[in-house]
Amino acid sequence: MTDQPEQPAPQHVFLSDAVEQTLAALRPGELDAVEELVERLAVHPRLGIPVPGGTNPEVDDYTARTDPASDTSDRISVVYRLHEGMSAIFVTWVIAGP
């Protein structure tokens, strides 16, 4: 028997086409920061700040910011939807830039 707290099952993470395009344009440190955040969200999906106004009661919208990127020190916003019934996170936007 172990005294370790039980980790929740990770959520499935899906990226929109717009997110895929944005990720391809990021610098290496920025990409690492986004990937690290998405990995954390898969295990702790409510880390982000809730975004009010959703129309579907089964879906919660959130926004989260990365840690500063190692090469630019920029922080990147990640907008996502949590659908608990599907055990899924849908990353809809990654917002980076000046």
Backbone hydrogen bonds in HBPLUS format (Angstrom, degrees):
<---DONOR---> <-ACCEPTOR-->    atom                        ^
c    i                          cat <-CA-CA->   ^        H-A-AA   ^      H-
h    n   atom  resd res      DA  || num        DHA   H-A  angle D-A-AA Bond
n    s   type  num  typ     dist DA aas  dist angle  dist       angle   num
A0011-GLN N   A0042-ALA O   2.63 MM  31  4.76 162.3  1.66 138.9 143.4     1
A0012-HIS N   A0087-SER O   2.81 MM  75  6.15 174.4  1.82 149.6 148.4     2
A0089-ILE N   A0012-HIS O   2.67 MM  77  6.05 154.6  1.74 166.0 174.2     3
A0014-PHE N   A0089-ILE O   2.82 MM  75  6.20 158.2  1.87 162.5 170.1     4
A0091-VAL N   A0014-PHE O   2.80 MM  77  6.13 161.7  1.84 175.0 172.1     5
A0016-SER N   A0091-VAL O   3.02 MM  75  6.20 147.3  2.13 171.8 172.5     6
A0020-GLU N   A0016-SER O   3.03 MM   4  6.41 160.7  2.07 152.3 157.1     7
A0021-GLN N   A0017-ASP O   3.06 MM   4  6.37 156.9  2.12 150.8 156.2     8
A0022-THR N   A0018-ALA O   3.02 MM   4  6.27 156.4  2.08 144.8 151.4     9
A0023-LEU N   A0019-VAL O   2.83 MM   4  6.05 165.2  1.85 161.7 165.1    10
A0024-ALA N   A0020-GLU O   3.19 MM   4  6.37 149.8  2.28 141.6 148.8    11
A0025-ALA N   A0022-THR O   3.00 MM   3  5.28 142.3  2.15 105.2 116.3    12
A0026-LEU N   A0023-LEU O   3.24 MM   3  5.31 159.2  2.29 104.2 110.4    13
A0030-GLU N   A0027-ARG O   3.04 MM   3  5.24 117.8  2.44 104.3 120.0    14
A0031-LEU N   A0027-ARG O   2.87 MM   4  6.11 162.4  1.91 163.9 169.8    15
A0032-ASP N   A0028-PRO O   2.96 MM   4  6.19 159.2  2.01 148.5 154.0    16
A0033-ALA N   A0029-GLY O   3.04 MM   4  6.22 154.5  2.10 140.3 146.9    17
A0034-VAL N   A0030-GLU O   3.00 MM   4  6.32 156.8  2.06 151.5 157.2    18
A0035-GLU N   A0031-LEU O   2.90 MM   4  6.13 167.2  1.92 155.1 158.9    19
A0036-GLU N   A0032-ASP O   2.91 MM   4  6.08 158.5  1.95 150.9 156.5    20
A0037-LEU N   A0033-ALA O   3.08 MM   4  6.26 157.5  2.13 143.3 149.2    21
A0038-VAL N   A0034-VAL O   2.93 MM   4  6.17 164.9  1.95 157.0 160.9    22
A0039-GLU N   A0035-GLU O   2.99 MM   4  6.18 153.4  2.06 145.6 152.7    23
A0040-ARG N   A0036-GLU O   3.08 MM   4  6.37 152.9  2.15 144.9 151.9    24
A0041-LEU N   A0037-LEU O   2.86 MM   4  6.16 157.3  1.91 153.3 160.3    25
A0042-ALA N   A0038-VAL O   2.98 MM   4  6.18 143.4  2.12 143.7 152.6    26
A0043-VAL N   A0040-ARG O   3.14 MM   3  5.47 136.4  2.33 103.8 114.7    27
A0044-HIS N   A0040-ARG O   2.80 MM   4  5.93 159.9  1.83 154.7 161.8    28
A0047-LEU N   A0044-HIS O   3.24 MM   3  5.98 140.8  2.40 132.2 130.2    29
A0049-ILE N   A0063-THR O   2.72 MM  14  5.30 162.3  1.75 159.9 154.8    30
A0063-THR N   A0049-ILE O   2.97 MM  14  5.30 145.0  2.09 136.6 147.2    31
A0051-VAL N   A0061-ASP O   2.81 MM  10  5.25 163.5  1.84 135.8 134.2    32
A0059-VAL N   A0056-ASN O   3.12 MM   3  5.48 166.0  2.14 116.1 120.4    33
A0060-ASP N   A0082-LEU O   2.99 MM  22  5.15 163.1  2.02 144.9 149.2    34
A0082-LEU N   A0060-ASP O   2.73 MM  22  5.15 166.4  1.75 156.9 161.5    35
A0062-TYR N   A0080-TYR O   2.85 MM  18  5.44 162.3  1.88 166.5 167.6    36
A0080-TYR N   A0062-TYR O   2.95 MM  18  5.44 164.9  1.97 146.9 151.7    37
A0064-ALA N   A0078-VAL O   2.86 MM  14  5.24 153.3  1.93 145.8 154.9    38
A0078-VAL N   A0064-ALA O   2.72 MM  14  5.24 161.7  1.75 161.3 165.7    39
A0066-THR N   A0076-ILE O   2.89 MM  10  5.34 153.8  1.95 146.0 154.5    40
A0069-ALA N   A0074-ASP O   2.83 MM   5  5.36 156.8  1.88 141.0 147.5    41
A0073-SER N   A0069-ALA O   2.82 MM   4  4.49 141.1  1.97 124.8 133.4    42
A0077-SER N   A0095-ILE O   3.09 MM  18  5.05 156.6  2.15 151.5 147.9    43
A0095-ILE N   A0077-SER O   2.79 MM  18  5.05 163.9  1.82 148.1 153.6    44
A0079-VAL N   A0093-TRP O   2.90 MM  14  5.05 171.4  1.91 147.6 150.5    45
A0092-THR N   A0079-VAL O   2.91 MM  13  5.78 141.6  2.06 140.9 153.0    46
A0093-TRP N   A0079-VAL O   3.32 MM  14  5.05 166.9  2.34 135.7 135.7    47
A0081-ARG N   A0090-PHE O   2.91 MM   9  5.10 150.9  1.99 131.9 141.1    48
A0090-PHE N   A0081-ARG O   2.88 MM   9  5.10 160.6  1.92 147.8 154.4    49
A0083-HIS N   A0088-ALA O   2.87 MM   5  5.34 177.2  1.88 166.1 166.9    50
A0086-MET N   A0083-HIS O   3.12 MM   3  5.59 139.7  2.29 109.5 119.7    51
A0088-ALA N   A0083-HIS O   3.14 MM   5  5.34 170.9  2.14 139.3 142.1    52
A0087-SER N   A0084-GLU O   2.99 MM   3  4.65 150.9  2.08  96.4 105.8    53
